[in-house]
């Protein structure tokens, strides 16, 4: 399980005295724990799909922070955020290409009755379910809109 992998990697980082990895993984474990407490399942293992969702949100936060740091002229802090994002992405499933996502979109459009902007939400939702964390929601939405506008 992904949660176990994070725990094992945290132990290895602590033994290796790698403070960057240790602090980053502790932050991820904390985010997972907050989610568990909110769900009332603190003592239970979390499904990998839920952990992937949390990790995706954390990676997105790091990217947004890096962008803000760059705008503010703090390139060093931006690089640190991007390094944390890269660490998080090691635990995420490989991302699909735009062409692969487009294939899922075309199937979803055909299944849901053809290209109609009214079906935008259901198409995006179906593709997100099918890709299961392997594609960012923003990329999916962009590709669905492109396909429906043609």
C-alpha positions as CSV (number, residue, x, y, z in Angstrom):
1,X,0.0,0.0,0.0
2,X,1.1,3.5,-0.7
3,X,0.7,4.6,2.9
4,X,3.1,1.9,4.0
5,X,5.6,2.9,1.3
6,X,5.6,6.5,2.6
7,X,6.2,5.2,6.2
8,X,9.1,3.0,5.0
9,X,10.7,5.8,3.0
10,X,10.3,8.1,6.0
11,X,12.2,5.6,8.2
12,X,14.9,5.3,5.6
13,X,15.2,9.1,5.3
14,X,15.5,9.4,9.1
15,X,18.2,6.8,9.2
16,X,20.1,8.5,6.4
17,X,19.7,11.9,8.2
18,X,18.2,13.4,5.1
19,X,16.3,16.3,6.6
20,X,14.7,17.5,3.3
21,X,13.1,14.1,2.6
22,X,12.2,13.5,6.2
23,X,10.5,16.9,6.6
24,X,8.7,16.5,3.3
25,X,7.4,13.0,4.1
26,X,6.3,14.1,7.5
27,X,4.2,16.8,5.9
28,X,2.6,14.3,3.6
29,X,1.9,11.9,6.5
30,X,0.3,14.8,8.4
31,X,-2.0,15.6,5.5
32,X,-3.0,12.0,5.3
33,X,-3.6,11.9,9.1
34,X,-5.8,15.1,8.9
35,X,-7.9,13.5,6.2
36,X,-8.3,10.3,8.3
37,X,-9.3,12.2,11.4
38,X,-11.8,14.2,9.3
39,X,-13.3,10.9,8.1
40,X,-13.3,9.4,11.5
41,X,-11.0,6.6,10.3
42,X,-7.7,7.5,12.1
43,X,-6.8,3.9,13.1
44,X,-7.6,2.4,9.7
45,X,-5.5,2.1,6.6
46,X,-6.5,4.5,3.8
47,X,-7.1,3.2,0.3
48,X,-4.4,4.0,-2.2
49,X,-6.9,6.0,-4.4
50,X,-7.6,8.3,-1.4
51,X,-3.8,8.7,-0.7
52,X,-3.2,9.5,-4.4
53,X,-5.9,12.2,-4.2
54,X,-4.2,13.8,-1.1
55,X,-0.8,13.6,-2.8
56,X,-2.1,15.2,-5.9
57,X,-3.5,18.1,-3.9
58,X,-0.2,18.5,-2.0
59,X,1.7,18.5,-5.3
60,X,-0.6,21.1,-6.7
61,X,-0.1,23.3,-3.6
62,X,3.7,23.1,-4.1
63,X,3.3,24.2,-7.7
64,X,1.1,27.1,-6.8
65,X,3.5,28.1,-4.0
66,X,6.5,27.9,-6.4
67,X,4.6,30.1,-8.9
68,X,3.9,32.7,-6.2
69,X,7.5,32.7,-5.0
70,X,8.7,33.2,-8.5
71,X,6.4,36.2,-8.9
72,X,7.7,37.6,-5.6
73,X,11.3,37.2,-6.8
74,X,12.2,34.4,-4.4
75,X,13.7,31.8,-6.8
76,X,15.4,29.9,-4.0
77,X,12.1,29.2,-2.2
78,X,10.4,28.4,-5.5
79,X,13.1,25.8,-6.2
80,X,12.5,24.2,-2.8
81,X,8.8,24.0,-3.4
82,X,9.4,22.4,-6.8
83,X,11.8,19.9,-5.2
84,X,9.1,18.9,-2.8
85,X,6.7,18.6,-5.6
86,X,9.1,16.3,-7.5
87,X,9.4,14.2,-4.3
88,X,5.6,13.9,-4.0
89,X,5.3,12.9,-7.7
90,X,7.5,9.9,-7.1
91,X,4.5,8.4,-5.2
92,X,1.9,9.3,-7.8
93,X,1.0,7.1,-10.8
94,X,2.6,8.0,-14.1
95,X,0.6,10.7,-15.8
96,X,-1.2,10.1,-19.1
97,X,-0.3,12.1,-22.2
98,X,-2.8,14.4,-23.7
99,X,-3.4,12.0,-26.6
100,X,-4.2,9.2,-24.1
101,X,-6.6,11.4,-22.2
102,X,-8.2,12.4,-25.5
103,X,-8.9,8.7,-26.2
104,X,-10.8,8.5,-22.8
105,X,-12.7,11.7,-23.6
106,X,-13.8,10.4,-27.0
107,X,-15.1,7.2,-25.5
108,X,-16.9,9.1,-22.7
109,X,-18.5,11.5,-25.3
110,X,-19.7,8.5,-27.3
111,X,-21.0,6.7,-24.2
112,X,-22.9,9.8,-23.0
113,X,-24.7,10.6,-26.2
114,X,-22.4,12.7,-28.3
115,X,-20.7,16.1,-28.2
116,X,-22.9,18.5,-26.3
117,X,-21.6,21.2,-24.0
118,X,-24.5,20.4,-21.5
119,X,-22.7,17.0,-20.9
120,X,-19.4,18.8,-20.0
121,X,-19.6,17.9,-16.3
122,X,-20.6,14.3,-16.6
123,X,-18.0,13.7,-19.3
124,X,-15.2,15.2,-17.1
125,X,-16.4,13.1,-14.2
126,X,-16.4,9.9,-16.2
127,X,-12.9,10.5,-17.6
128,X,-11.6,11.3,-14.1
129,X,-13.0,8.0,-12.8
130,X,-11.5,6.1,-15.6
131,X,-8.1,7.6,-15.3
132,X,-8.0,7.2,-11.5
133,X,-5.3,9.8,-10.6
134,X,-3.3,9.4,-13.8
135,X,-4.5,12.7,-15.2
136,X,-4.9,16.1,-13.7
137,X,-8.5,17.4,-13.6
138,X,-7.5,20.7,-15.3
139,X,-5.9,18.9,-18.2
140,X,-9.0,16.6,-18.5
141,X,-11.4,19.6,-18.5
142,X,-9.3,21.4,-21.1
143,X,-9.3,18.4,-23.5
144,X,-13.0,17.8,-23.0
145,X,-13.8,21.5,-23.8
146,X,-11.6,21.3,-26.9
147,X,-13.4,18.2,-28.1
148,X,-16.9,19.6,-27.4
149,X,-16.2,22.9,-29.2
150,X,-15.2,21.1,-32.5
